[in-house]
Amino acid sequence: MTIMCTRLPTARHALAVAGLATLLLSPAGMVRAAEPPAADSIAEVLRAVVGVRAEIRADARTAGSLGTEREGSGVVIGADGLVLTIGYLILEAKAAEVLTPDGEVVPATVVGYDHDTGFGLLRADRPLGIRP
């Protein structure tokens, strides 16, 4: 079973992910609403949206319900290649990779999965050259 996102991220989706990342990464104890980016920065926000692919072992606990090949999107939140994504994409991954807007495929390492929020983090094996 394969779960895939067949639609490309829209500007609205990218803005929502970027706004959520801004809120999550605000200083501890300071929850503030992120202001929407200006029209000229929407293209910059979209450049930070990347593809995420993961391969899961066939005997993994979630393989039966979520599949062994998963694809979706994430947003670059660190200049070192740190990517925020929805956690189930990388849950129990044996291999992961990031797909840049230029079509480049970069191997990645799963950093973690947060059960409370459902978010996952992975880090590309090298900087992506994408502004967070």
Backbone as XML, in Angstrom:
<?xml version="1.0"?>
<chain id="A" units="angstrom">
  <residue number="1" name="MET">
    <atom name="N" x="0.848" y="-1.179" z="0.000"/>
    <atom name="CA" x="0.000" y="0.000" z="0.000"/>
    <atom name="C" x="0.890" y="1.237" z="0.000"/>
  </residue>
  <residue number="2" name="THR">
    <atom name="N" x="0.571" y="2.195" z="-0.838"/>
    <atom name="CA" x="1.337" y="3.432" z="-0.942"/>
    <atom name="C" x="0.416" y="4.608" z="-0.685"/>
  </residue>
  <residue number="3" name="ILE">
    <atom name="N" x="0.851" y="5.526" z="0.163"/>
    <atom name="CA" x="0.109" y="6.759" z="0.397"/>
    <atom name="C" x="0.907" y="7.869" z="-0.248"/>
  </residue>
  <residue number="4" name="MET">
    <atom name="N" x="0.273" y="8.628" z="-1.151"/>
    <atom name="CA" x="0.975" y="9.698" z="-1.835"/>
    <atom name="C" x="0.122" y="10.950" z="-1.882"/>
  </residue>
  <residue number="5" name="CYS">
    <atom name="N" x="0.776" y="12.062" z="-1.896"/>
    <atom name="CA" x="0.127" y="13.345" z="-2.132"/>
    <atom name="C" x="0.356" y="13.660" z="-3.596"/>
  </residue>
  <residue number="6" name="THR">
    <atom name="N" x="-0.720" y="13.640" z="-4.391"/>
    <atom name="CA" x="-0.545" y="13.836" z="-5.819"/>
    <atom name="C" x="-0.681" y="15.294" z="-6.229"/>
  </residue>
  <residue number="7" name="ARG">
    <atom name="N" x="-1.182" y="16.152" z="-5.342"/>
    <atom name="CA" x="-1.324" y="17.565" z="-5.655"/>
    <atom name="C" x="-0.079" y="18.317" z="-5.230"/>
  </residue>
  <residue number="8" name="LEU">
    <atom name="N" x="0.332" y="19.248" z="-6.050"/>
    <atom name="CA" x="1.443" y="20.111" z="-5.670"/>
    <atom name="C" x="0.961" y="21.078" z="-4.595"/>
  </residue>
  <residue number="9" name="PRO">
    <atom name="N" x="1.829" y="21.484" z="-3.671"/>
    <atom name="CA" x="1.404" y="22.421" z="-2.639"/>
    <atom name="C" x="0.968" y="23.752" z="-3.259"/>
  </residue>
  <residue number="10" name="THR">
    <atom name="N" x="-0.125" y="24.268" z="-2.761"/>
    <atom name="CA" x="-0.604" y="25.559" z="-3.234"/>
    <atom name="C" x="0.010" y="26.660" z="-2.396"/>
  </residue>
  <residue number="11" name="ALA">
    <atom name="N" x="-0.125" y="27.892" z="-2.861"/>
    <atom name="CA" x="0.385" y="29.027" z="-2.087"/>
    <atom name="C" x="-0.293" y="29.069" z="-0.729"/>
  </residue>
  <residue number="12" name="ARG">
    <atom name="N" x="-1.580" y="28.787" z="-0.688"/>
    <atom name="CA" x="-2.321" y="28.798" z="0.580"/>
    <atom name="C" x="-1.759" y="27.750" z="1.538"/>
  </residue>
  <residue number="13" name="HIS">
    <atom name="N" x="-1.482" y="26.544" z="1.014"/>
    <atom name="CA" x="-0.909" y="25.480" z="1.831"/>
    <atom name="C" x="0.466" y="25.878" z="2.352"/>
  </residue>
  <residue number="14" name="ALA">
    <atom name="N" x="1.287" y="26.427" z="1.470"/>
    <atom name="CA" x="2.641" y="26.833" z="1.870"/>
    <atom name="C" x="2.598" y="27.908" z="2.944"/>
  </residue>
  <residue number="15" name="LEU">
    <atom name="N" x="1.679" y="28.862" z="2.799"/>
    <atom name="CA" x="1.560" y="29.923" z="3.801"/>
    <atom name="C" x="1.107" y="29.360" z="5.134"/>
  </residue>
  <residue number="16" name="ALA">
    <atom name="N" x="0.191" y="28.395" z="5.108"/>
    <atom name="CA" x="-0.281" y="27.790" z="6.348"/>
    <atom name="C" x="0.856" y="27.043" z="7.049"/>
  </residue>
  <residue number="17" name="VAL">
    <atom name="N" x="1.630" y="26.274" z="6.287"/>
    <atom name="CA" x="2.756" y="25.527" z="6.869"/>
    <atom name="C" x="3.804" y="26.491" z="7.407"/>
  </residue>
  <residue number="18" name="ALA">
    <atom name="N" x="4.116" y="27.530" z="6.643"/>
    <atom name="CA" x="5.119" y="28.508" z="7.077"/>
    <atom name="C" x="4.647" y="29.243" z="8.330"/>
  </residue>
  <residue number="19" name="GLY">
    <atom name="N" x="3.363" y="29.610" z="8.374"/>
    <atom name="CA" x="2.821" y="30.277" z="9.559"/>
    <atom name="C" x="2.873" y="29.384" z="10.766"/>
  </residue>
  <residue number="20" name="LEU">
    <atom name="N" x="2.552" y="28.099" z="10.594"/>
    <atom name="CA" x="2.606" y="27.149" z="11.697"/>
    <atom name="C" x="4.033" y="26.957" z="12.187"/>
  </residue>
  <residue number="21" name="ALA">
    <atom name="N" x="4.974" y="26.867" z="11.252"/>
    <atom name="CA" x="6.376" y="26.726" z="11.634"/>
    <atom name="C" x="6.839" y="27.951" z="12.420"/>
  </residue>
  <residue number="22" name="THR">
    <atom name="N" x="6.424" y="29.131" z="12.000"/>
    <atom name="CA" x="6.786" y="30.362" z="12.715"/>
    <atom name="C" x="6.241" y="30.341" z="14.127"/>
  </residue>
  <residue number="23" name="LEU">
    <atom name="N" x="5.000" y="29.908" z="14.271"/>
    <atom name="CA" x="4.378" y="29.848" z="15.584"/>
    <atom name="C" x="5.078" y="28.831" z="16.474"/>
  </residue>
  <residue number="24" name="LEU">
    <atom name="N" x="5.384" y="27.654" z="15.911"/>
    <atom name="CA" x="6.039" y="26.607" z="16.690"/>
    <atom name="C" x="7.455" y="27.000" z="17.105"/>
  </residue>
  <residue number="25" name="LEU">
    <atom name="N" x="8.123" y="27.783" z="16.285"/>
    <atom name="CA" x="9.514" y="28.117" z="16.554"/>
    <atom name="C" x="9.682" y="29.441" z="17.279"/>
  </residue>
  <residue number="26" name="SER">
    <atom name="N" x="8.560" y="30.059" z="17.706"/>
    <atom name="CA" x="8.674" y="31.313" z="18.442"/>
    <atom name="C" x="9.291" y="31.021" z="19.808"/>
  </residue>
  <residue number="27" name="PRO">
    <atom name="N" x="9.909" y="32.014" z="20.459"/>
    <atom name="CA" x="10.546" y="31.777" z="21.749"/>
    <atom name="C" x="9.580" y="31.150" z="22.752"/>
  </residue>
  <residue number="28" name="ALA">
    <atom name="N" x="10.105" y="30.273" z="23.590"/>
    <atom name="CA" x="9.293" y="29.554" z="24.573"/>
    <atom name="C" x="8.437" y="30.514" z="25.387"/>
  </residue>
  <residue number="29" name="GLY">
    <atom name="N" x="7.171" y="30.137" z="25.539"/>
    <atom name="CA" x="6.267" y="30.936" z="26.346"/>
    <atom name="C" x="5.674" y="32.120" z="25.621"/>
  </residue>
  <residue number="30" name="MET">
    <atom name="N" x="6.099" y="32.381" z="24.406"/>
    <atom name="CA" x="5.588" y="33.533" z="23.665"/>
    <atom name="C" x="4.813" y="33.032" z="22.459"/>
  </residue>
  <residue number="31" name="VAL">
    <atom name="N" x="3.516" y="32.883" z="22.597"/>
    <atom name="CA" x="2.691" y="32.459" z="21.486"/>
    <atom name="C" x="2.140" y="33.709" z="20.832"/>
  </residue>
  <residue number="32" name="ARG">
    <atom name="N" x="2.421" y="33.871" z="19.567"/>
    <atom name="CA" x="1.932" y="35.034" z="18.849"/>
    <atom name="C" x="1.512" y="34.586" z="17.459"/>
  </residue>
  <residue number="33" name="ALA">
    <atom name="N" x="0.542" y="35.257" z="16.933"/>
    <atom name="CA" x="0.088" y="34.927" z="15.588"/>
    <atom name="C" x="1.091" y="35.451" z="14.575"/>
  </residue>
  <residue number="34" name="ALA">
    <atom name="N" x="1.371" y="34.642" z="13.585"/>
    <atom name="CA" x="2.279" y="35.067" z="12.525"/>
    <atom name="C" x="1.500" y="35.906" z="11.527"/>
  </residue>
  <residue number="35" name="GLU">
    <atom name="N" x="2.072" y="37.038" z="11.139"/>
    <atom name="CA" x="1.426" y="37.866" z="10.130"/>
    <atom name="C" x="1.642" y="37.233" z="8.767"/>
  </residue>
  <residue number="36" name="PRO">
    <atom name="N" x="0.610" y="37.280" z="7.915"/>
    <atom name="CA" x="0.808" y="36.691" z="6.585"/>
    <atom name="C" x="1.877" y="37.441" z="5.816"/>
  </residue>
  <residue number="37" name="PRO">
    <atom name="N" x="2.653" y="36.727" z="5.015"/>
    <atom name="CA" x="3.705" y="37.396" z="4.254"/>
    <atom name="C" x="3.119" y="38.317" z="3.190"/>
  </residue>
  <residue number="38" name="ALA">
    <atom name="N" x="3.881" y="39.326" z="2.842"/>
    <atom name="CA" x="3.478" y="40.245" z="1.776"/>
    <atom name="C" x="3.454" y="39.489" z="0.456"/>
  </residue>
  <residue number="39" name="ALA">
    <atom name="N" x="2.708" y="40.013" z="-0.500"/>
    <atom name="CA" x="2.551" y="39.347" z="-1.795"/>
    <atom name="C" x="3.889" y="39.050" z="-2.465"/>
  </residue>
  <residue number="40" name="ASP">
    <atom name="N" x="4.867" y="39.950" z="-2.315"/>
    <atom name="CA" x="6.157" y="39.734" z="-2.970"/>
    <atom name="C" x="6.987" y="38.652" z="-2.291"/>
  </residue>
  <residue number="41" name="SER">
    <atom name="N" x="6.616" y="38.249" z="-1.086"/>
    <atom name="CA" x="7.381" y="37.206" z="-0.410"/>
    <atom name="C" x="6.734" y="35.834" z="-0.533"/>
  </residue>
  <residue number="42" name="ILE">
    <atom name="N" x="5.572" y="35.744" z="-1.187"/>
    <atom name="CA" x="4.924" y="34.447" z="-1.355"/>
    <atom name="C" x="5.821" y="33.504" z="-2.147"/>
  </residue>
  <residue number="43" name="ALA">
    <atom name="N" x="6.471" y="34.008" z="-3.178"/>
    <atom name="CA" x="7.381" y="33.171" z="-3.958"/>
    <atom name="C" x="8.522" y="32.660" z="-3.087"/>
  </residue>
  <residue number="44" name="GLU">
    <atom name="N" x="9.010" y="33.486" z="-2.181"/>
    <atom name="CA" x="10.079" y="33.073" z="-1.261"/>
    <atom name="C" x="9.596" y="31.960" z="-0.337"/>
  </residue>
  <residue number="45" name="VAL">
    <atom name="N" x="8.377" y="32.089" z="0.153"/>
    <atom name="CA" x="7.797" y="31.057" z="1.015"/>
    <atom name="C" x="7.661" y="29.756" z="0.247"/>
  </residue>
  <residue number="46" name="LEU">
    <atom name="N" x="7.170" y="29.822" z="-0.973"/>
    <atom name="CA" x="6.989" y="28.614" z="-1.775"/>
    <atom name="C" x="8.302" y="27.899" z="-2.063"/>
  </residue>
  <residue number="47" name="ARG">
    <atom name="N" x="9.388" y="28.639" z="-2.173"/>
    <atom name="CA" x="10.694" y="28.006" z="-2.402"/>
    <atom name="C" x="11.129" y="27.151" z="-1.218"/>
  </residue>
  <residue number="48" name="ALA">
    <atom name="N" x="10.571" y="27.414" z="-0.036"/>
    <atom name="CA" x="10.941" y="26.636" z="1.149"/>
    <atom name="C" x="10.136" y="25.347" z="1.276"/>
  </residue>
  <residue number="49" name="VAL">
    <atom name="N" x="9.142" y="25.151" z="0.422"/>
    <atom name="CA" x="8.341" y="23.922" z="0.450"/>
    <atom name="C" x="9.049" y="22.869" z="-0.396"/>
  </residue>
  <residue number="50" name="VAL">
    <atom name="N" x="9.278" y="21.712" z="0.203"/>
    <atom name="CA" x="10.008" y="20.629" z="-0.461"/>
    <atom name="C" x="9.180" y="19.352" z="-0.409"/>
  </residue>
  <residue number="51" name="GLY">
    <atom name="N" x="9.539" y="18.415" z="-1.252"/>
    <atom name="CA" x="8.928" y="17.093" z="-1.205"/>
    <atom name="C" x="9.636" y="16.237" z="-0.176"/>
  </residue>
  <residue number="52" name="VAL">
    <atom name="N" x="8.922" y="15.282" z="0.374"/>
    <atom name="CA" x="9.479" y="14.336" z="1.339"/>
    <atom name="C" x="9.061" y="12.932" z="0.902"/>
  </residue>
  <residue number="53" name="ARG">
    <atom name="N" x="10.016" y="12.027" z="0.824"/>
    <atom name="CA" x="9.724" y="10.625" z="0.529"/>
    <atom name="C" x="10.365" y="9.770" z="1.607"/>
  </residue>
  <residue number="54" name="ALA">
    <atom name="N" x="9.669" y="8.702" z="1.969"/>
    <atom name="CA" x="10.216" y="7.786" z="2.967"/>
    <atom name="C" x="9.892" y="6.352" z="2.587"/>
  </residue>
  <residue number="55" name="GLU">
    <atom name="N" x="10.825" y="5.476" z="2.913"/>
    <atom name="CA" x="10.642" y="4.045" z="2.705"/>
    <atom name="C" x="10.573" y="3.386" z="4.084"/>
  </residue>
  <residue number="56" name="ILE">
    <atom name="N" x="9.577" y="2.538" z="4.273"/>
    <atom name="CA" x="9.303" y="1.910" z="5.560"/>
    <atom name="C" x="9.490" y="0.399" z="5.414"/>
  </residue>
  <residue number="57" name="ARG">
    <atom name="N" x="10.047" y="-0.245" z="6.451"/>
    <atom name="CA" x="10.188" y="-1.706" z="6.436"/>
    <atom name="C" x="8.804" y="-2.366" z="6.317"/>
  </residue>
  <residue number="58" name="ALA">
    <atom name="N" x="8.716" y="-3.458" z="5.601"/>
    <atom name="CA" x="7.445" y="-4.161" z="5.426"/>
    <atom name="C" x="6.887" y="-4.682" z="6.744"/>
  </residue>
  <residue number="59" name="ASP">
    <atom name="N" x="7.771" y="-4.987" z="7.708"/>
    <atom name="CA" x="7.307" y="-5.516" z="8.993"/>
    <atom name="C" x="7.120" y="-4.427" z="10.060"/>
  </residue>
  <residue number="60" name="ALA">
    <atom name="N" x="7.197" y="-3.154" z="9.668"/>
    <atom name="CA" x="7.002" y="-2.057" z="10.624"/>
    <atom name="C" x="5.545" y="-2.047" z="11.101"/>
  </residue>
  <residue number="61" name="ARG">
    <atom name="N" x="5.330" y="-1.592" z="12.299"/>
    <atom name="CA" x="3.995" y="-1.568" z="12.910"/>
    <atom name="C" x="2.995" y="-0.796" z="12.069"/>
  </residue>
  <residue number="62" name="THR">
    <atom name="N" x="3.410" y="0.310" z="11.453"/>
    <atom name="CA" x="2.493" y="1.162" z="10.692"/>
    <atom name="C" x="2.434" y="0.830" z="9.199"/>
  </residue>
  <residue number="63" name="ALA">
    <atom name="N" x="3.194" y="-0.168" z="8.755"/>
    <atom name="CA" x="3.251" y="-0.479" z="7.321"/>
    <atom name="C" x="1.893" y="-0.897" z="6.761"/>
  </residue>
  <residue number="64" name="GLY">
    <atom name="N" x="1.140" y="-1.657" z="7.514"/>
    <atom name="CA" x="-0.155" y="-2.133" z="7.034"/>
    <atom name="C" x="-1.170" y="-1.030" z="6.835"/>
  </residue>
  <residue number="65" name="SER">
    <atom name="N" x="-1.150" y="-0.022" z="7.696"/>
    <atom name="CA" x="-2.152" y="1.038" z="7.611"/>
    <atom name="C" x="-1.666" y="2.266" z="6.838"/>
  </residue>
  <residue number="66" name="LEU">
    <atom name="N" x="-0.370" y="2.561" z="6.899"/>
    <atom name="CA" x="0.146" y="3.773" z="6.255"/>
    <atom name="C" x="0.994" y="3.487" z="5.021"/>
  </residue>
  <residue number="67" name="GLY">
    <atom name="N" x="1.310" y="2.236" z="4.778"/>
    <atom name="CA" x="2.082" y="1.872" z="3.602"/>
    <atom name="C" x="3.577" y="1.848" z="3.853"/>
  </residue>
  <residue number="68" name="THR">
    <atom name="N" x="4.295" y="1.320" z="2.880"/>
    <atom name="CA" x="5.752" y="1.211" z="2.995"/>
    <atom name="C" x="6.477" y="2.251" z="2.153"/>
  </residue>
  <residue number="69" name="GLU">
    <atom name="N" x="5.749" y="2.948" z="1.305"/>
    <atom name="CA" x="6.307" y="4.054" z="0.526"/>
    <atom name="C" x="5.393" y="5.252" z="0.737"/>
  </residue>
  <residue number="70" name="ARG">
    <atom name="N" x="5.949" y="6.313" z="1.307"/>
    <atom name="CA" x="5.135" y="7.480" z="1.637"/>
    <atom name="C" x="5.728" y="8.725" z="0.995"/>
  </residue>
  <residue number="71" name="GLU">
    <atom name="N" x="4.858" y="9.591" z="0.512"/>
    <atom name="CA" x="5.288" y="10.847" z="-0.110"/>
    <atom name="C" x="4.394" y="11.970" z="0.372"/>
  </residue>
  <residue number="72" name="GLY">
    <atom name="N" x="4.982" y="13.135" z="0.533"/>
    <atom name="CA" x="4.233" y="14.310" z="0.945"/>
    <atom name="C" x="5.108" y="15.535" z="0.798"/>
  </residue>
  <residue number="73" name="SER">
    <atom name="N" x="4.876" y="16.516" z="1.660"/>
    <atom name="CA" x="5.661" y="17.747" z="1.579"/>
    <atom name="C" x="6.098" y="18.166" z="2.973"/>
  </residue>
  <residue number="74" name="GLY">
    <atom name="N" x="7.008" y="19.108" z="2.989"/>
    <atom name="CA" x="7.507" y="19.677" z="4.230"/>
    <atom name="C" x="7.986" y="21.083" z="3.943"/>
  </residue>
  <residue number="75" name="VAL">
    <atom name="N" x="8.424" y="21.753" z="4.988"/>
    <atom name="CA" x="8.936" y="23.114" z="4.812"/>
    <atom name="C" x="10.314" y="23.191" z="5.465"/>
  </residue>
  <residue number="76" name="VAL">
    <atom name="N" x="11.252" y="23.795" z="4.750"/>
    <atom name="CA" x="12.616" y="23.964" z="5.264"/>
    <atom name="C" x="12.564" y="25.004" z="6.380"/>
  </residue>
  <residue number="77" name="ILE">
    <atom name="N" x="13.017" y="24.619" z="7.576"/>
    <atom name="CA" x="13.006" y="25.538" z="8.718"/>
    <atom name="C" x="14.395" y="25.816" z="9.258"/>
  </residue>
  <residue number="78" name="GLY">
    <atom name="N" x="15.415" y="25.213" z="8.665"/>
    <atom name="CA" x="16.793" y="25.454" z="9.100"/>
    <atom name="C" x="17.732" y="25.501" z="7.912"/>
  </residue>
  <residue number="79" name="ALA">
    <atom name="N" x="18.678" y="26.416" z="7.955"/>
    <atom name="CA" x="19.639" y="26.564" z="6.858"/>
    <atom name="C" x="20.492" y="25.305" z="6.673"/>
  </residue>
  <residue number="80" name="ASP">
    <atom name="N" x="20.570" y="24.479" z="7.709"/>
    <atom name="CA" x="21.348" y="23.244" z="7.639"/>
    <atom name="C" x="20.574" y="22.094" z="7.003"/>
  </residue>
  <residue number="81" name="GLY">
    <atom name="N" x="19.350" y="22.360" z="6.493"/>
    <atom name="CA" x="18.560" y="21.318" z="5.842"/>
    <atom name="C" x="17.498" y="20.703" z="6.733"/>
  </residue>
  <residue number="82" name="LEU">
    <atom name="N" x="17.184" y="21.324" z="7.865"/>
    <atom name="CA" x="16.138" y="20.823" z="8.754"/>
    <atom name="C" x="14.773" y="21.074" z="8.114"/>
  </residue>
  <residue number="83" name="VAL">
    <atom name="N" x="13.943" y="20.024" z="8.073"/>
    <atom name="CA" x="12.639" y="20.081" z="7.412"/>
    <atom name="C" x="11.548" y="19.644" z="8.378"/>
  </residue>
  <residue number="84" name="LEU">
    <atom name="N" x="10.494" y="20.445" z="8.477"/>
    <atom name="CA" x="9.305" y="20.125" z="9.273"/>
    <atom name="C" x="8.286" y="19.489" z="8.342"/>
  </residue>
  <residue number="85" name="THR">
    <atom name="N" x="7.727" y="18.357" z="8.753"/>
    <atom name="CA" x="6.741" y="17.658" z="7.933"/>
    <atom name="C" x="5.698" y="17.032" z="8.843"/>
  </residue>
  <residue number="86" name="ILE">
    <atom name="N" x="4.694" y="16.428" z="8.255"/>
    <atom name="CA" x="3.722" y="15.692" z="9.043"/>
    <atom name="C" x="4.381" y="14.364" z="9.422"/>
  </residue>
  <residue number="87" name="GLY">
    <atom name="N" x="4.259" y="14.006" z="10.666"/>
    <atom name="CA" x="5.038" y="12.905" z="11.209"/>
    <atom name="C" x="4.811" y="11.541" z="10.606"/>
  </residue>
  <residue number="88" name="TYR">
    <atom name="N" x="3.567" y="11.237" z="10.186"/>
    <atom name="CA" x="3.322" y="9.887" z="9.702"/>
    <atom name="C" x="4.104" y="9.577" z="8.424"/>
  </residue>
  <residue number="89" name="LEU">
    <atom name="N" x="4.542" y="10.604" z="7.709"/>
    <atom name="CA" x="5.338" y="10.358" z="6.504"/>
    <atom name="C" x="6.661" y="9.685" z="6.838"/>
  </residue>
  <residue number="90" name="ILE">
    <atom name="N" x="7.231" y="10.022" z="7.976"/>
    <atom name="CA" x="8.575" y="9.521" z="8.306"/>
    <atom name="C" x="8.577" y="8.556" z="9.492"/>
  </residue>
  <residue number="91" name="LEU">
    <atom name="N" x="7.394" y="8.274" z="10.039"/>
    <atom name="CA" x="7.285" y="7.354" z="11.175"/>
    <atom name="C" x="7.791" y="5.974" z="10.776"/>
  </residue>
  <residue number="92" name="GLU">
    <atom name="N" x="8.767" y="5.454" z="11.493"/>
    <atom name="CA" x="9.390" y="4.143" z="11.280"/>
    <atom name="C" x="10.145" y="4.042" z="9.946"/>
  </residue>
  <residue number="93" name="ALA">
    <atom name="N" x="10.601" y="5.170" z="9.428"/>
    <atom name="CA" x="11.303" y="5.158" z="8.137"/>
    <atom name="C" x="12.665" y="4.493" z="8.256"/>
  </residue>
  <residue number="94" name="LYS">
    <atom name="N" x="12.988" y="3.661" z="7.268"/>
    <atom name="CA" x="14.344" y="3.103" z="7.196"/>
    <atom name="C" x="15.204" y="3.951" z="6.264"/>
  </residue>
  <residue number="95" name="ALA">
    <atom name="N" x="14.548" y="4.744" z="5.419"/>
    <atom name="CA" x="15.254" y="5.666" z="4.525"/>
    <atom name="C" x="14.326" y="6.830" z="4.215"/>
  </residue>
  <residue number="96" name="ALA">
    <atom name="N" x="14.915" y="8.013" z="4.079"/>
    <atom name="CA" x="14.126" y="9.205" z="3.751"/>
    <atom name="C" x="14.937" y="10.094" z="2.823"/>
  </residue>
  <residue number="97" name="GLU">
    <atom name="N" x="14.218" y="10.922" z="2.069"/>
    <atom name="CA" x="14.886" y="11.867" z="1.188"/>
    <atom name="C" x="14.017" y="13.096" z="0.998"/>
  </residue>
  <residue number="98" name="VAL">
    <atom name="N" x="14.701" y="14.193" z="0.657"/>
    <atom name="CA" x="14.056" y="15.476" z="0.414"/>
    <atom name="C" x="14.184" y="15.773" z="-1.075"/>
  </residue>
  <residue number="99" name="LEU">
    <atom name="N" x="13.099" y="16.259" z="-1.678"/>
    <atom name="CA" x="13.099" y="16.630" z="-3.090"/>
    <atom name="C" x="12.989" y="18.144" z="-3.166"/>
  </residue>
  <residue number="100" name="THR">
    <atom name="N" x="14.008" y="18.783" z="-3.716"/>
    <atom name="CA" x="14.035" y="20.240" z="-3.774"/>
    <atom name="C" x="13.145" y="20.742" z="-4.913"/>
  </residue>
  <residue number="101" name="PRO">
    <atom name="N" x="12.783" y="22.024" z="-4.877"/>
    <atom name="CA" x="11.993" y="22.584" z="-5.975"/>
    <atom name="C" x="12.686" y="22.470" z="-7.338"/>
  </residue>
  <residue number="102" name="ASP">
    <atom name="N" x="14.012" y="22.327" z="-7.339"/>
    <atom name="CA" x="14.776" y="22.173" z="-8.581"/>
    <atom name="C" x="14.806" y="20.733" z="-9.078"/>
  </residue>
  <residue number="103" name="GLY">
    <atom name="N" x="14.167" y="19.819" z="-8.331"/>
    <atom name="CA" x="14.135" y="18.416" z="-8.727"/>
    <atom name="C" x="15.273" y="17.580" z="-8.188"/>
  </residue>
  <residue number="104" name="GLU">
    <atom name="N" x="16.118" y="18.164" z="-7.370"/>
    <atom name="CA" x="17.243" y="17.432" z="-6.790"/>
    <atom name="C" x="16.746" y="16.536" z="-5.652"/>
  </residue>
  <residue number="105" name="VAL">
    <atom name="N" x="17.263" y="15.319" z="-5.570"/>
    <atom name="CA" x="16.910" y="14.380" z="-4.514"/>
    <atom name="C" x="18.093" y="14.295" z="-3.553"/>
  </residue>
  <residue number="106" name="VAL">
    <atom name="N" x="17.829" y="14.607" z="-2.263"/>
    <atom name="CA" x="18.881" y="14.618" z="-1.254"/>
    <atom name="C" x="18.515" y="13.641" z="-0.138"/>
  </residue>
  <residue number="107" name="PRO">
    <atom name="N" x="19.365" y="12.645" z="0.138"/>
    <atom name="CA" x="19.092" y="11.746" z="1.255"/>
    <atom name="C" x="18.947" y="12.538" z="2.553"/>
  </residue>
  <residue number="108" name="ALA">
    <atom name="N" x="18.132" y="12.009" z="3.472"/>
    <atom name="CA" x="17.881" y="12.710" z="4.731"/>
    <atom name="C" x="17.839" y="11.711" z="5.886"/>
  </residue>
  <residue number="109" name="THR">
    <atom name="N" x="18.034" y="12.239" z="7.084"/>
    <atom name="CA" x="17.986" y="11.462" z="8.308"/>
    <atom name="C" x="16.796" y="11.922" z="9.133"/>
  </residue>
  <residue number="110" name="VAL">
    <atom name="N" x="16.033" y="10.971" z="9.645"/>
    <atom name="CA" x="14.914" y="11.313" z="10.514"/>
    <atom name="C" x="15.474" y="11.801" z="11.844"/>
  </residue>
  <residue number="111" name="VAL">
    <atom name="N" x="15.052" y="12.996" z="12.251"/>
    <atom name="CA" x="15.501" y="13.585" z="13.515"/>
    <atom name="C" x="14.554" y="13.200" z="14.640"/>
  </residue>
  <residue number="112" name="GLY">
    <atom name="N" x="13.256" y="13.250" z="14.367"/>
    <atom name="CA" x="12.315" y="12.892" z="15.408"/>
    <atom name="C" x="10.872" y="13.004" z="14.976"/>
  </residue>
  <residue number="113" name="TYR">
    <atom name="N" x="10.009" y="12.438" z="15.824"/>
    <atom name="CA" x="8.567" y="12.453" z="15.632"/>
    <atom name="C" x="7.944" y="12.837" z="16.966"/>
  </residue>
  <residue number="114" name="ASP">
    <atom name="N" x="7.054" y="13.827" z="16.953"/>
    <atom name="CA" x="6.402" y="14.273" z="18.181"/>
    <atom name="C" x="4.974" y="13.739" z="18.219"/>
  </residue>
  <residue number="115" name="HIS">
    <atom name="N" x="4.704" y="12.828" z="19.142"/>
    <atom name="CA" x="3.382" y="12.206" z="19.243"/>
    <atom name="C" x="2.307" y="13.221" z="19.616"/>
  </residue>
  <residue number="116" name="ASP">
    <atom name="N" x="2.643" y="14.244" z="20.382"/>
    <atom name="CA" x="1.644" y="15.226" z="20.817"/>
    <atom name="C" x="1.143" y="16.095" z="19.666"/>
  </residue>
  <residue number="117" name="THR">
    <atom name="N" x="2.037" y="16.533" z="18.799"/>
    <atom name="CA" x="1.635" y="17.421" z="17.701"/>
    <atom name="C" x="1.431" y="16.686" z="16.387"/>
  </residue>
  <residue number="118" name="GLY">
    <atom name="N" x="2.041" y="15.510" z="16.251"/>
    <atom name="CA" x="1.967" y="14.777" z="14.989"/>
    <atom name="C" x="2.971" y="15.254" z="13.959"/>
  </residue>
  <residue number="119" name="PHE">
    <atom name="N" x="3.887" y="16.149" z="14.356"/>
    <atom name="CA" x="4.893" y="16.649" z="13.428"/>
    <atom name="C" x="6.139" y="15.781" z="13.458"/>
  </residue>
  <residue number="120" name="GLY">
    <atom name="N" x="6.865" y="15.805" z="12.360"/>
    <atom name="CA" x="8.122" y="15.107" z="12.260"/>
    <atom name="C" x="9.195" y="16.050" z="11.757"/>
  </residue>
  <residue number="121" name="LEU">
    <atom name="N" x="10.435" y="15.738" z="12.087"/>
    <atom name="CA" x="11.583" y="16.518" z="11.623"/>
    <atom name="C" x="12.554" y="15.577" z="10.934"/>
  </residue>
  <residue number="122" name="LEU">
    <atom name="N" x="13.088" y="16.032" z="9.826"/>
    <atom name="CA" x="14.191" y="15.328" z="9.210"/>
    <atom name="C" x="15.218" y="16.344" z="8.757"/>
  </residue>
  <residue number="123" name="ARG">
    <atom name="N" x="16.441" y="15.867" z="8.590"/>
    <atom name="CA" x="17.530" y="16.752" z="8.188"/>
    <atom name="C" x="18.169" y="16.178" z="6.937"/>
  </residue>
  <residue number="124" name="ALA">
    <atom name="N" x="18.222" y="16.994" z="5.889"/>
    <atom name="CA" x="18.913" y="16.591" z="4.669"/>
    <atom name="C" x="20.378" y="16.339" z="5.016"/>
  </residue>
  <residue number="125" name="ASP">
    <atom name="N" x="20.983" y="15.404" z="4.330"/>
    <atom name="CA" x="22.372" y="15.043" z="4.626"/>
    <atom name="C" x="23.371" y="16.143" z="4.294"/>
  </residue>
  <residue number="126" name="ARG">
    <atom name="N" x="22.893" y="17.187" z="3.635"/>
    <atom name="CA" x="23.735" y="18.350" z="3.370"/>
    <atom name="C" x="22.819" y="19.573" z="3.267"/>
  </residue>
  <residue number="127" name="PRO">
    <atom name="N" x="23.358" y="20.770" z="3.453"/>
    <atom name="CA" x="22.523" y="21.970" z="3.305"/>
    <atom name="C" x="21.874" y="22.011" z="1.925"/>
  </residue>
  <residue number="128" name="LEU">
    <atom name="N" x="20.631" y="22.458" z="1.874"/>
    <atom name="CA" x="19.870" y="22.461" z="0.627"/>
    <atom name="C" x="20.022" y="23.731" z="-0.180"/>
  </residue>
  <residue number="129" name="GLY">
    <atom name="N" x="20.598" y="24.773" z="0.432"/>
    <atom name="CA" x="20.706" y="26.043" z="-0.262"/>
    <atom name="C" x="19.360" y="26.721" z="-0.423"/>
  </residue>
  <residue number="130" name="ILE">
    <atom name="N" x="18.436" y="26.410" z="0.472"/>
    <atom name="CA" x="17.094" y="26.985" z="0.444"/>
    <atom name="C" x="16.928" y="27.821" z="1.701"/>
  </residue>
  <residue number="131" name="ARG">
    <atom name="N" x="16.459" y="29.043" z="1.517"/>
    <atom name="CA" x="16.243" y="29.935" z="2.663"/>
    <atom name="C" x="15.076" y="29.425" z="3.509"/>
  </residue>
  <residue number="132" name="PRO">
    <atom name="N" x="15.311" y="29.197" z="4.800"/>
    <atom name="CA" x="14.216" y="28.719" z="5.674"/>
    <atom name="C" x="13.088" y="29.739" z="5.760"/>
  </residue>
</chain>
